[in-house]
Amino acid sequence: MKRLRCAFLHLSAGAAVFLAMSGIAGAQSYPTRPITMIVPFAAGGPQDVLGRIVAQRVSEILGQQIVVENIGGAGGTTGSKRVADAQPNGYTMGIGSVGTHAHNQTLYKKPHYDASADFSPVALIAETPVALITRKDLPPNNFQEFIAYTKANQAKMQFGTPGAGSSSHIACVILNSIIGVDVTNVPYRGSAPAMQDLVGGRTDYQCDQIVTAKPQINSGNVKAIAILSRERSLILPDASAPISRPPRLRPHRSNFSRGSVPLPASCRCHRRNPPPRRPGDKAP
């Protein structure tokens, strides 16, 4: 049976969809009951925001309820493991990222799942830039000031992350290495609780995806120092692009499922969500 390869391809700008390798019966009638979508991080983070957007639209298209369940912990490993252990019938999905399906596979001696064998990739849903943000009362106001301040105060500074091995954690580790500092990592069960402590002044900085950082920046709760890329961001035009040769810090967001989803379900989603036009594209 053909597996779903494009079900949610254009539902939102940037994440990916994955399915397990085995097929399911009743392809023409799928889905006949609610589908569970697991977000392996706490509510309010980038995966949760994108997951709920995708879940709502897919529910409308397939005519079946999508139940979103947040299962945080271990940098997204706990929730992704729940997806891997589910019955391979196409009724359990999960939002993942480069952290849950790439970083975790190499950082742990014995990963809790095999990203290549336990899931089948379907589509990229979102790719999001990473912003370096700080608590609002941290003295630096630009990247050069941040480097100087962090080098002078690294022994007493802390940065927050959604967990060890998460894309935000790796982004900050790479950043720290580039500027030559050793700062203590404070891991949380998701981006939202990490952001809460940054807003509260209990940590000093964070490497967060723009989707969750921008509302706090706009509200004045945190400061945007830089975008970790060569180019400035249209979303945060005042934040500098500080690194002439930066690492590729653009984490993707992905959707996973246990069990293949029939092609008809894929086509219904794909027909109702044509590819988004990009700047410079010619009109059809």
Secondary structure, DSSP 4 states (H G I P E B T S, - for coil): -PPPSSTTTTSSSEEEEEE-SS--S-TTT--SS-EEEEESS-TTSHHHHHHHHHHHHHHHHHTS-EEEEE---GGGHHHHHHHHHS-SSS-EEEEEEHIIIIIHHHHSSS-SS-TTTS-EEEEEEEE--EEEEEETT-S--SHHHHHHHHHHHGGG-EEEESSTTSHHHHHHHHHHHHHT---EEEE-SSHHHHHHHHHTTSSSEEEEEHHHHHHHHHTTSEEEEEESSSSPPSSSTTSB---SS------EEEEEEESPPPHHHHHHHHHTSPPPP-TTPPP-
